Amino acid sequence: MLQKDFGKRSEAKMLKAYDTEVKILGLTFENPILPASGPIVEGLENLLTLNALPLGGLVTKTISVKGAEVMKPCIVGTKNMVYNCELWSELDHEIWIDILKQVVAVKQKPLGISVGYTLADFETIVPKLNPYADFFEVSTHYNKLKLVDLVKCITSLTDKPVLMKTSPQSEGELQFVETVMSSGASGIVAFNSFGPGVVVDLKKRSVLIGTSEGNTWVSGPAIKPFVLKRIAMIREHFPEIPIIGCGGVDSAKDALEMILAGADLVQMLSGALLKGRQNYEVVVNGLKQVMAENDISSIESLRKTGLGLVASGVGGLPEIDETLCIRCGICAKVCPMMAYPQEKELPSVNPSKCMRCGLCESLCPKSAISGVLSIAR
């Protein structure tokens, strides 16, 4: 028992050496994990609950002058995706002022206030919400010409950092970033949910949820590769701007991948909707362990590394470690070229058939295969 306790203490001491702190926008975040704007940050109880978790910061649901009238039901979850037809907060901004007073009185971390959507909305709400914000996150759907006026208006109404949230549906993401940054924005939040799409109820021959046009928007782990690529693209063209990455994060590894792609901070929503808000704690508590496993000394050093876009996969023939293989047969089942003889209990590959694609190695549940994606053991 004493030996076990000593081992735990030694591991905890080792993990302390890994630095998760992020300093950006004139603020200090204990770690890079924030909630994203959505139902899990709607209202006082949710924000107080998240304040008690080891998150690096807080973000509100998007506040506008009047609360949104959202068609119900409005959220459907699957294993890897969340579909929603939500809008902004269902609470009027005056209600939010009372909520924010209570949150600010007890908060232990930076608070971002999400606001939307029109110039008239911002002129009304930004001055009223300004005393409670550490930074603003702005959602809007304006074109380039109106964006300039909008950003200049918002930044004239607050002395707090203003980050503009971009949508994956918008054309010319780099132009969007250039426009808002040159107009006075402090940084970017990338991205909003993908869409529109539809969720089908086959029995009723109808959509299951949706707007009046049947539209829904998609988020969750399935969109992560698209978000990573877009963040990497923005970072390549804008090496110094603050970026908050948002979309597809479900684990500590996901968050660190997003930071490597170019994000300074990382927001997560769907990962908490699908697994419960306790997943925030799981992700934050897992950061240092994943950093240790991947030789990452600090969040800052990872962010400055830059994502290499030359593929690291080896491209050789698969080799099977007999000591790790559990004879599950997955490799033979999924091989597109039938290079694994089905009748053999211990898998072996036919080199004349194998196309060296890497699918078997990526799906092996025990990491018993190497040589295609990774160097052969």
Residue, then its C-alpha position, 0 to 999 in steps of 0.5 A: m500500500l505504501q509503495k502504491d501511494f509512493g508511486k502515485r506521489s512520484e507520478a504527480k510530482m513528475l507531471k507537475a513539471y509540465d506547464t499548461e498555463v497560457k498567457i494571451l490577450g493580457l490574461t492568464f489561463e491556468n490551462p487552455i481548455l474552455p467551454a464553447s458557447g452553447p446550451i451547457v453555458e446557458g444561465l447561472e447554474n451552468l456557469l457556476t458549475l463550470n466555474a468549480l471545474p478545473l477549466g482554464g476559462l469560461v464562456t457564456k452562451t451567445i447573448s443578444v438583445k432579446g432571447a431567441e425563440v428556439m424550435k423544440p426539440c433542438i439537439v440530437g446526439t450520435k456517437n461522434m456528432v451533435y446535430n442542433c437547430e439552436l440559436w442564441s441564448e433564450l434569455d434577454h440580455e437584461i436577465w444576463i446582466d443579473i447572472l453575470k453580476q453573480v458569476v463575476a463575484v465568485k469566478q476563479k478564471p477569465l470570463g468570455i462573453s459571447v455576443g451577437y448579431t447585428l450592429a444595432d444589437f452590439e450598440t445596445i448590449v456591449p456597453k452593458l455587458n462590458p463591466y463583466a467581460d474579460f474578453f468578448e467573442v462575437s458571432t455575426h454573419y455580415n459580409k466584408l464591407k459591413l464587417v469593417d464597420l461592425v468591428k470598429c463599432i464593437t471595439s469602440l464600445t469596449d476596452k476588452p479584447v474582441l475575438m471574432k468567430t468565423s463560420p466554416q460556411s463562409e467563403g474566404e476565411l483568410q479574407f475574413v481574418e484579414t478584414v477583422m484584424s485590420s479593423g481592430a479585432s484582437g483575435i479569432v475563434a475558429f470555428n462555428s458548427f458546420g451546416p446546414g444539414v438535416v436529421v432524418d426520421l425515416k419512419k415519419r418521412s420527415v426531419l427529426i429536428g430543424t429550423s422552419e426550413g428543416n436545417t440543423w448544424v453539425s458539431g462533435p468529434a467527426i468535424k475535428p480534421f476539418v477544423l484542424k486543417r483550417i486552423a493550420m491554414i489561418r496560423e500559417h498566414f497569420p503567425e502572431i494573432p490569438i486563435i481560439g480553436c473550436g470544433g471536434v475536441d473530445s479528449a486531452k489528445d484532441a486539444l493538444e492536436m489543435i494547439l499544435a495546429g495553431a490554436d492558443l486556447v481550445q473550446m469544447l462543447s459537443g464532447a461535454l454534451l455527448k459524455g456529460r460536463q464531467n468530461y471537461e475535468v477528464v480532458v483537463n486532468g489528462l493534459k499533463q499525462v498526454m504531454a508527458e507521453n509525447d515529450i511536450s514540456s509546455i503548451e507554449s512550446l507546443r503552440k510554437t512548434g507548428l504542425g508539419l504538413v509532410a506525412s510521417g507515415v512509413g509506408g512499409l509492410p505491416e508487421i505483427d507483434e505476436t505478444l500483443c496480438i489477441r487474434c481478434g481478426i479485425c485486420a483480416k476483416v477490414c483489409p481492402m486487398m484481402a492480404y491477410p489469410q482469413e483462416k490463420e489464427l495468428p495474422s500474417v500478411n501476403p506482401s504481394k497483395c498488401m497495398r501498404c495503406g495503413l488501415c489495419e494498423s490504425l484499427c488494431p485495438k492492441s497496437a500490435i501492428s507496425g511498419v505502415l503508419s509507424i516504424a516497425r518495432 
